[in-house]
Amino acid sequence: MTRDPITYLPDNAYLPDNVHQLADKWREAVRRVADLERRQAEGRKAVWTAEHAYATALRSAAVADGPLPGGESVEDAKADLADITPRIPHARAEQTRLARELVVQLRTDTSRAYVAERVAASLRPALEVYRQVLVDAEETVGRAAAALTPHLSLFGIVEALDTGKPVFRHDVHPVAPSFLHARRGVSDIAQRLAGLSERTRPQQRRVRRVSDGRVMTVTHQMAADMVRDLGTDGVQFMDGWPAERPSHPIPHL
């Protein structure tokens, strides 16, 4: 089973205008698959319920030596299920087709830059709020720990009365929670946010060789070699990412 290239999309506010219609079609396809799968599950349950009820009625009729019940309810439930089940593969195939078309459009430089800009715009204020809350929390916990310290020292007085040890003040500092991981998380998010506009080279490319129409998946290096050997008009990139630049010619020995 082929894994869809898209399993989640934010709302259209995060997407460029030119993909809104296609994104809406994909969402509708997802809803249709989910609805068919729900109806299939309900249909299977209806078949089981009808078969169970029919078997119970059949046993009761046999014990009472009465007329045998008809099995129309079972046949109706099976017919409904048989009508739904074949539709699911076609609905899934349409969802996958739309996902592949959509992801190709979203991978273009323009679309990717738009999505990155919108994501960054929504993430920055949320990250800043989290950062400030973290600072405030550290300060609050620090003040609370300092206020708790003299009270913890009184433990030693009571314990000394039972053990026979000298009664003296023994300062005990509470173990405050560490915010190291939270601070590190903020730093990691900030670094990812700072690099959001930079593209990462895909390791594999989906290309079409124009001369014979053959479509293949190759490494990015092989794709660059194909552009070098066949020219920019001889290779068509099918995955939506920017075309590879031709690699350097092989030096003649």
N, C-alpha and C positions, 0 to 999 in steps of 0.2 A: 504494500500500500504506500503510495507516494505521499510524503509529508507536505502539506500546504506551505507555501512560502510566507503566508500571512495567517495568523490565528487571532490577532487582536489589532484593532485600530482605535486611536483616540477619535474624538468627534471632529467634524470637519473644520473647526476653528484652527486646528493644528495642521491642516493639509492645504496645499495650494488649490486655487479655484479650479484649475483644469482637471483635477482628479475627483472633485466632489461627486459628480454623477456616477462615475465608476465605483467610488467607495460606497455610495448608497446602494448600488446594485449588489455589491459584495455583501453588505450587511443584510440585505433582503434575502440573498441566497443562504446565508448562515441561519437566518430565522426559519427559512423554509426547511432546511435540513433538520434543524432542531425540532420543528413541528412534526415532520414526518417520523422522526425517531421516537418522539413522544407518542404519536398515534400508533406506531408499531408496537411499542411496549404495552400500551393500553389494549391493543388488539390481541396480543399474546395472552394477556391476563383475561380478556373476555373469552377467548377460546378455552382456556383452562377452566374458567368458571362454568361455562356452558357444558363442557364435557363432564365436569364433576356433578353438576345438577342433573344431567341426563343419566349418568350412572346411578345416582341416588334414586331417581324416579324409576329407573329400570329395575333396581333391586326391590323397591317397594311394590311395584306391580307384580313381580314374580312371587313375592311372599304372599301377596293378597290374591294371587291368581286373577288379576284384573287385566284390562287392556294395556298393551305395551305403549309407552309414550313415543311420540315422534321425535326425530332428531333435527328438526328444522332449525332450532336455535343454534345448535353446533355448526350446522352447515352455513348459516348466515354469518356467524362469527368468523369462520374460516374464510368465507368469501371476502369479508371486509379486510381481513389481514392480507389475503392474497392480492387485493387491489392496492394496498399501501406499499408492501415490501418491494416490488420491482421499481417503484419510483425513487427509492432512496439512492441507489447507485448513480442514477442520472442527475439527481439534485446535488450529490456530492461532487460529481464530475464538473458541473456548472460552477459550483463554489470554487473548486480548484482552478478552473480556467480563468475566472474573474480575478482570483488572488494572484495568479501568475502575471496577468496583464497589468494589474494594479501595481505590483511590486516593481515591474520594469519601469513604469512611469515615475514611481517614487524614487528610484535610484539615480535618476538624472541629476546633474549638478545643481540645476535650478530648484528642482523639487526638494532635494535633500537639504539644500541651504535654507529653504523656507521652513521646513520642518524643524531643523536645528535651531533656527532663530526663534520660532514660536515656543519650542520646548525650553530654551534658555530663558526666554522672557517670563515664563510661568514658574521656572525653578528658582531663579535668583531671589525673588522676595521671600519665598518659602524657606530657602536655605538661610537667608539672613535672619529670619524670625527664629529658626531653630538654633542658629549660632548664638543669638542673644539670650534665648531661653537657657541654653547650656551654661553660658557665662553667669547668668543670674542664679541658676541652680547651684553651681559650684560655690558662689559667694554665700548663698543662703545656708548650704550644708556646712560650710566652714564656720559661719557664725554660730550655728546651732551646736556644732561639735565643741567649740570653745566654751559655750555656755554650759554644756553638759559635763565638761571635764571636772570642775570642782565638786560636783555632786557625786561623781563616780569615786572620787577620793575618799568619801565617807564610808565606803564599803569596808575599808581596812580597819576602821575603828570598831565596828560591830564584830568583825571576824576575830580581831585581837582579843576581845572579851571572852571568846570561846576557846581560843588556842593557847592563851597564856603568853602570847608574844607582846612586846611593848606596844602601847597604843601610840601610833604616830600617823602622820599624814603621808599617804603614798599616792602621788599623782598618777592617775590612770587616764590615758588619752583614748577616747572612743575611736574605733576603726571606721573611718569615713569611707564611703564608696569611692571607687576610682572612676574618674571621668576620662581616663586615657583613651579608651576605645571609642567613646563618643566623639572626642576631639579628633581622633584619627579618622573617624568616619566623615566628619565635616571636611577635613583636609582632602580626603579621597574624592568626595563629591565635587569640591571646588576645582580639583585638578581635572576631573572629567568634564566639568562645565567649561573650563578654560579651553579645553581641546575639542569642544563639540563641533567647531567649524572645520576641523581638519579631517580629511577623508583618509580611510585606511584602505590600502590596496587589497582587493579580493585575491585569494589564492588560486581560485579556479574561474575560468571564463566559459561562457556558452557562446560559441561562434558558429557562423555559417560561411563555408567556403563558396564564394560566388560562382566559380568556374563549373562546379558540378552540383551545387545546392546541398552539399552534405553538411549536416548540423552535428557538432561534436562539443564535448566538454573537455577543455584542455587547461593546463596550468597557465598562469599569467605570463610566464616566460615564453612558453610555446606560442601563445597568442601574439606576443611581441615579435617573435621570430616569423610568424606567418605574415604579419603586417610588413616586416622587412622584405620577405621573399615575394609576397603577392601584391604588395602595395595597399594603400588605404582603401582603394576601390575593390580590392579582391577579397576582403574579409569584412563580414557584417557581424557586429556584436549584438547578440540577441537578449542579453540579460539586463540591459538598462544602464549598467555602469559605463563611465566614459571609456572610449576606445583606448587601447594600449598604444603607446608610442612605439615606433619600430625599434627593434634592438640594434645594437651596433653590428656592422657587417663583420663576417668572419674574416680575420686577417689571412692573407695568402702567404703560405710558407715558401 
